[in-house]
Amino acid sequence: MSTPWVPAQGVLVKDTAAGRVGKAVGWDGDTRTVTLAPVAGDDETWETQRFRPPNELDRLRARVTEVNNRRRRT
């Protein structure tokens, strides 16, 4: 049996329930809930118990979102 993945603070995480990618900002080991912040930083944090490490496509989408939001602010 493998050990479940626990995301470190600041790493990207795919919320499989919401279909979103966020940065890990908190972890509750009792409930196995991760708190995520939007990659773009323009929304509120959210929590999920259904998550996984992001794949390359997830990472690319998150990066494009971050760049687009940065461009809109300038």
N, C-alpha and C positions, 0 to 999 in steps of 0.2 A: 504494500500500500504506500502510495507516495504522500509526501507532506503537502498540504494545500498551499497555494501561492499566497503570500502576504505582501501586498505592495508597499514599498518604502515611500516615505514622504517625498513628493515632488515628481514621482514617475508617472507616466501616462498609464491610464487604466481604461479599458473598454467596459462600459456599463451595458451588459447584454439585455437587460430589461428595457432600457430606454433607447438603446442604439446610439448612445453618445460616448464620446471620449472625453475624459477629464484628467486633471492632475490630482493625485492623491494628496490630501491634506490632513487626513485623520484615519485612525483604525480602531475599531472596538472589537477586541478579541473574543469577548463573551458572546456577542451576537454575530460575529464574522461580518460586520458591516464596515464598508469603506466610505469615507466622506470624500467627495470629489468637488473640485472647483473647475469652472469652465476654462478651457485652454485660452480663450480670448480674454478672460478676466472681466467680462462685462455682464455677468449674471450672478445669481446666488448659488451657493454650494448646495449639493444634494447628496443623499445617501442611497446606497444600494447594497444588497446582499448577493446580487447576481453580477459577477464581473470576471474578467480574464485579462491576461496581458494583451495589448493591442498587436495586431499583425502589421505588416508593412503598409497595407492600404489604409488602415486606421490611422497610422502615424502620419502618412502623407496628407490625408484629409484634415487632420488636426493642425498640421503645419500650414496648409493653405488657408484654413479658417483664421489662424493667428495672423498671418501676413495680410490677409484681406482686411481684417479688423484694424490692424495697425495703420494701413494705408488710408482707411476711412477717417481716422482721427487726425491725420495730418493735412 
